């Protein structure tokens, strides 16, 4: 079970930190990541991290977003800075265990196979106004 929190409304240039809390400590044995979907658009990968701790970011968020496990809180966080209106979307946390090796290989090539993730949270809304 994955539960996202931290969404909200900010102005352009603002920051937000999203957190994903998982039932049990799964970060060391699961691929995990953040995905987003804006109204009328396809779901897309934002930032993912594999079991080796390797992070991959979408080009659109590189240098602005950071994905990291917060071991003290037992969450997977997404720190978002310099937010833009085009970052407006519902953000989802996802995890996968058995398919993680294949997912990691694709992500290492810059792909975000969201359809291969088996566990999803309900999402948290991020709205960035200009």
C-alpha positions in Angstrom: 0.0 0.0 0.0 1.4 3.4 -1.0 0.1 6.7 0.3 1.2 10.0 -1.2 1.2 13.4 0.6 2.6 16.9 0.2 0.8 18.1 -2.8 -0.6 21.6 -3.0 -0.8 24.9 -4.9 2.2 27.1 -5.4 3.2 29.9 -7.7 5.8 29.6 -10.4 9.2 29.2 -8.9 7.9 27.7 -5.7 8.8 24.4 -4.1 7.0 21.4 -2.8 8.1 18.1 -1.3 6.1 15.0 -2.0 6.3 12.0 0.3 5.3 8.4 -0.4 4.8 6.1 2.6 4.8 2.4 2.0 3.5 -0.4 4.2 6.7 -2.0 5.3 10.2 -1.1 4.5 10.4 -1.9 0.8 12.8 0.7 -0.6 15.8 -1.7 -0.6 14.0 -4.4 -2.6 11.6 -2.5 -4.9 12.0 -0.2 -7.8 10.1 2.9 -6.9 9.3 6.1 -8.6 7.1 9.2 -9.1 4.9 9.6 -12.1 2.4 12.3 -13.0 -0.6 12.8 -15.2 -2.1 16.0 -16.3 -5.7 16.3 -17.5 -5.9 15.1 -21.1 -2.4 13.8 -21.1 -0.7 10.5 -20.8 0.9 9.4 -17.6 4.6 10.1 -17.6 7.6 9.3 -15.6 9.1 12.0 -13.4 11.8 10.4 -11.3 12.5 6.8 -10.5 15.0 5.0 -8.3 16.1 1.3 -8.6 17.2 -1.1 -5.9 20.8 0.0 -6.4 19.8 3.6 -5.6 20.3 4.8 -9.1 18.0 7.6 -9.9 16.7 8.6 -13.3 14.9 11.8 -14.1 12.7 13.0 -16.9 14.5 15.7 -19.0 11.8 18.1 -18.1 12.7 18.0 -14.4 16.4 17.4 -14.3 18.1 19.9 -12.1 14.9 20.8 -10.4 13.6 17.6 -8.8 15.3 15.2 -6.5 14.1 11.8 -5.6 15.4 10.2 -2.4 14.4 7.7 0.3 14.0 9.3 3.7 15.1 6.5 6.0 14.1 8.4 9.1 10.5 8.7 8.0 10.4 5.5 5.9 9.2 7.4 2.9 10.3 8.0 -0.7 10.4 11.8 -1.2 10.4 14.0 -4.3 11.8 17.4 -3.7 10.5 19.8 -6.3 12.0 23.2 -6.8 11.6 25.9 -9.5 8.2 24.7 -10.2 6.5 25.6 -13.5 2.9 25.7 -14.6 3.6 22.7 -16.8 4.4 20.7 -13.7 0.7 20.8 -12.8 -0.6 17.3 -12.5 -1.6 14.5 -10.2 1.5 12.9 -8.9 1.6 9.2 -8.2 4.0 7.0 -6.3 4.6 3.5 -7.7 6.6 0.4 -6.8 7.5 -2.9 -8.3 9.4 -5.9 -6.9 9.4 -8.9 -9.3 9.8 -6.9 -12.4 12.4 -4.6 -11.0 15.3 -5.9 -13.0 13.7 -5.4 -16.3 12.4 -2.0 -15.2 15.8 -0.9 -14.1 17.3 -1.8 -17.5 14.8 0.3 -19.3 15.1 3.2 -16.9 18.9 3.1 -17.3 18.2 3.9 -21.0 15.9 6.8 -20.0 12.6 5.0 -20.4 9.9 5.1 -17.8 7.8 1.9 -18.1 5.0 3.0 -15.9 2.8 0.1 -17.1 5.3 -2.4 -15.5 4.8 -1.0 -12.0 2.4 -3.1 -10.1 1.7 -1.0 -7.0 0.3 2.5 -7.1 -0.9 5.2 -4.7 -4.0 7.2 -5.2 -2.0 10.4 -6.1 -1.6 13.9 -4.8 -2.4 17.0 -6.8 0.2 19.6 -7.6 -0.9 22.9 -9.0 1.5 25.6 -10.2 0.1 28.9 -11.1 1.8 31.6 -13.2 
